[in-house]
Amino acid sequence: METTITHQQFLAQATELATRNVLNGGGPFGAVIVTADDQVFEGLNRVTANNDPTAHAEVTAIRAACSATGTFDLTGATLYSSCEPCPMCLASSLWARVAGVYFAADRQDAAAAGFDDAEFYDFFDTPVAERSMPVARLTLGDAGHLAPFTAWAALDSRIEY
Amino acid sequence: METTITHQQFLAQATELATRNVLNGGGPFGAVIVTADDQVFEGLNRVTANNDPTAHAEVTAIRAACSATGTFDLTGATLYSSCEPCPMCLASSLWARVAGVYFAADRQDAAAAGFDDAEFYDFFDTPVAERSMPVARLTLGDAGHLAPFTAWAALDSRIEY
């Protein structure tokens, strides 16, 4: 019960951020991250404001939390978003080792408002040959494609993630 | 024929960036974006170097290209990556309206080097109830989740993307 209330409070905070962001030149999306030790960081959609197509609210919140806490690993954190995270934001959450994601509006709500989230989810389910954006492997020859990984494996000081 | 040679030259450039990046505190990944008007921008993996789990080479290249050209829309651009883009990078490319993506190493090569790209692709194919990271909708009540989109629709000065 208490957990549910807390979830909804942070979700309401994310949604209020989204609404305020619209009046500040941003997209209608907001996010809040709560770290494992209860630090709270906010994120706003600044795609058009900052000329950065990756500046979704969830990504911005993850970046802010990582920058402020000096880590690339948010293990145990919870992400709250005003809207269902798109595949970019979901995969960003996976890389950041977020423990769970909660959202208010969903991808259909976003589509109705003119955003492509639902379509981009479909992209991952579309056979490679039929995709709107071709994604293809090309050979470099002589296994040259493995050179970066060979250098990585040979580096004693590498930081794995 | 000429196009293929150009593809491979940029792919070789991305791979060389990846190898050099390892020796400069970065992950073994590099990317190159060529815009529709033939401007070339590079990206490096700086996840651990910058404490930013979203700082994959492809994302860094997209951000650099958008920042330098003053747009959030790279329609007609081609992205070259030393390794198959993870779902985050693929969705970032979709949002940036990249026309095509070419890569050298693939997700299995990345997995063999200790990176989770293949596992994260599987995440999208896993039923919601079985996912390693829960992603769930919560209700705010009173359709409060639509407030940001209502504000957005009412804003005459909105910039759609």
Contacts between the chains, C-beta under 8 A, distances in Angstrom:
chain1	res1	chain2	res2	distance
A	4	B	138	7.9
A	7	B	138	5.8
A	8	B	138	6.1
A	8	B	140	6.7
A	11	B	138	5.6
A	11	B	140	6.2
A	12	B	140	6.0
A	12	B	144	7.1
A	15	B	140	6.3
A	15	B	144	6.3
A	15	B	145	6.3
A	15	B	147	6.3
A	15	B	148	6.3
A	18	B	147	7.7
A	18	B	148	3.6
A	19	B	147	5.0
A	19	B	148	4.8
A	19	B	151	5.0
A	21	B	148	7.6
A	22	B	148	6.3
A	22	B	151	4.3
A	22	B	152	5.1
A	22	B	155	5.8
A	22	B	158	7.5
A	23	B	151	7.0
A	23	B	155	7.5
A	27	B	152	7.4
A	27	B	161	7.5
A	28	B	148	3.7
A	28	B	149	5.4
A	28	B	151	6.4
A	28	B	152	3.9
A	29	B	148	6.7
A	30	B	148	7.1
A	47	B	72	5.3
A	47	B	95	7.7
A	47	B	161	5.7
A	48	B	72	5.8
A	48	B	159	4.2
A	48	B	161	5.8
A	51	B	66	4.9
A	51	B	67	6.2
A	51	B	70	5.8
A	51	B	71	5.8
A	51	B	72	5.0
A	52	B	63	5.6
A	52	B	66	5.8
A	52	B	67	7.1
A	52	B	72	6.5
A	53	B	62	6.4
A	53	B	66	6.3
A	53	B	72	4.8
A	53	B	73	7.5
A	53	B	74	7.7
A	53	B	92	6.7
A	53	B	95	4.2
A	53	B	96	4.3
A	53	B	97	7.8
A	53	B	161	7.5
A	54	B	54	6.9
A	54	B	59	5.5
A	54	B	62	6.3
A	54	B	63	6.2
A	54	B	92	5.0
A	54	B	95	6.9
A	54	B	96	7.7
A	59	B	54	5.5
A	62	B	53	6.5
A	62	B	54	6.3
A	63	B	52	5.7
A	63	B	54	6.2
A	66	B	51	4.9
A	66	B	52	5.8
A	66	B	53	6.3
A	67	B	51	6.2
A	67	B	52	7.1
A	70	B	51	5.8
A	71	B	51	5.8
A	72	B	47	5.3
A	72	B	48	5.7
A	72	B	51	5.0
A	72	B	52	6.5
A	72	B	53	4.8
A	73	B	53	7.5
A	74	B	53	7.7
A	82	B	145	7.2
A	82	B	148	5.5
A	83	B	145	7.8
A	83	B	148	7.5
A	84	B	135	7.9
A	84	B	137	6.9
A	85	B	135	7.2
A	86	B	91	6.1
A	86	B	95	7.7
A	87	B	87	5.4
A	87	B	88	7.6
A	87	B	90	7.4
A	87	B	91	4.0
A	87	B	124	6.9
A	88	B	87	7.6
A	88	B	88	5.3
A	88	B	91	3.5
A	88	B	92	5.2
A	88	B	94	7.9
A	88	B	95	6.4
A	90	B	87	7.4
A	90	B	123	7.7
A	90	B	124	7.8
A	90	B	135	6.7
A	91	B	86	6.1
A	91	B	87	4.0
A	91	B	88	3.5
A	91	B	91	6.8
A	91	B	120	5.6
A	91	B	123	7.8
A	92	B	53	6.7
A	92	B	54	5.0
A	92	B	88	5.2
A	93	B	133	6.6
A	94	B	88	7.9
A	94	B	116	7.5
A	94	B	120	5.1
A	94	B	123	6.2
A	94	B	133	6.1
A	95	B	47	7.7
A	95	B	53	4.2
A	95	B	54	6.9
A	95	B	86	7.7
A	95	B	88	6.4
A	95	B	116	7.7
A	95	B	120	7.5
A	96	B	53	4.3
A	96	B	54	7.7
A	97	B	53	7.9
A	98	B	133	6.4
A	99	B	133	6.9
A	99	B	134	8.0
A	100	B	133	6.4
A	100	B	134	4.5
A	100	B	135	7.5
A	100	B	136	7.5
A	101	B	133	6.7
A	101	B	134	7.0
A	101	B	135	4.5
A	101	B	136	7.3
A	102	B	136	5.7
A	102	B	137	7.5
A	102	B	138	5.2
A	103	B	135	7.6
A	103	B	136	7.7
A	103	B	137	5.7
A	103	B	138	7.4
A	104	B	137	7.3
A	104	B	138	6.7
A	104	B	139	7.7
A	104	B	140	5.1
A	104	B	144	7.2
A	104	B	145	3.6
A	105	B	145	4.2
A	105	B	146	6.4
A	105	B	148	7.5
A	105	B	149	6.9
A	106	B	137	5.8
A	109	B	145	6.9
A	109	B	146	6.5
A	109	B	149	6.5
A	110	B	149	7.8
A	112	B	149	7.4
A	113	B	149	4.0
A	113	B	152	6.0
A	113	B	153	6.9
A	114	B	160	5.9
A	116	B	94	7.5
A	116	B	95	7.7
A	120	B	91	5.6
A	120	B	94	5.1
A	120	B	95	7.5
A	123	B	90	7.7
A	123	B	91	7.8
A	123	B	94	6.2
A	124	B	87	6.8
A	124	B	90	7.8
A	124	B	124	5.1
A	133	B	93	6.6
A	133	B	94	6.1
A	133	B	98	6.4
A	133	B	99	6.9
A	133	B	100	6.4
A	133	B	101	6.7
A	134	B	99	8.0
A	134	B	100	4.5
A	134	B	101	7.0
A	135	B	84	7.9
A	135	B	85	7.2
A	135	B	90	6.7
A	135	B	100	7.5
A	135	B	101	4.5
A	135	B	102	8.0
A	135	B	103	7.6
A	136	B	100	7.5
A	136	B	101	7.4
A	136	B	102	5.7
A	136	B	103	7.7
A	137	B	84	6.9
A	137	B	102	7.5
A	137	B	103	5.6
A	137	B	104	7.3
A	137	B	106	5.8
A	138	B	4	7.9
A	138	B	7	5.8
A	138	B	8	6.2
A	138	B	11	5.7
A	138	B	102	5.2
A	138	B	103	7.4
A	138	B	104	6.8
A	139	B	104	7.7
A	140	B	8	6.7
A	140	B	11	6.2
A	140	B	12	6.1
A	140	B	15	6.3
A	140	B	104	5.1
A	144	B	12	7.1
A	144	B	15	6.3
A	144	B	104	7.2
A	145	B	15	6.3
A	145	B	82	7.2
A	145	B	83	7.8
A	145	B	104	3.6
A	145	B	105	4.2
A	145	B	109	6.9
A	146	B	105	6.4
A	146	B	109	6.5
A	147	B	15	6.3
A	147	B	18	7.7
A	147	B	19	5.0
A	148	B	15	6.3
A	148	B	18	3.6
A	148	B	19	4.7
A	148	B	21	7.6
A	148	B	22	6.3
A	148	B	28	3.7
A	148	B	29	6.8
A	148	B	30	7.2
A	148	B	82	5.5
A	148	B	83	7.5
A	148	B	105	7.5
A	149	B	28	5.4
A	149	B	105	6.9
A	149	B	109	6.5
A	149	B	110	7.8
A	149	B	112	7.4
A	149	B	113	4.0
A	151	B	19	5.0
A	151	B	22	4.3
A	151	B	23	7.0
A	151	B	28	6.4
A	152	B	22	5.1
A	152	B	27	7.4
A	152	B	28	3.9
A	152	B	113	6.0
A	153	B	113	6.8
A	155	B	22	5.8
A	155	B	23	7.5
A	158	B	22	7.5
A	159	B	48	4.2
A	160	B	114	5.8
A	161	B	27	7.5
A	161	B	47	5.8
A	161	B	48	5.9
A	161	B	53	7.5
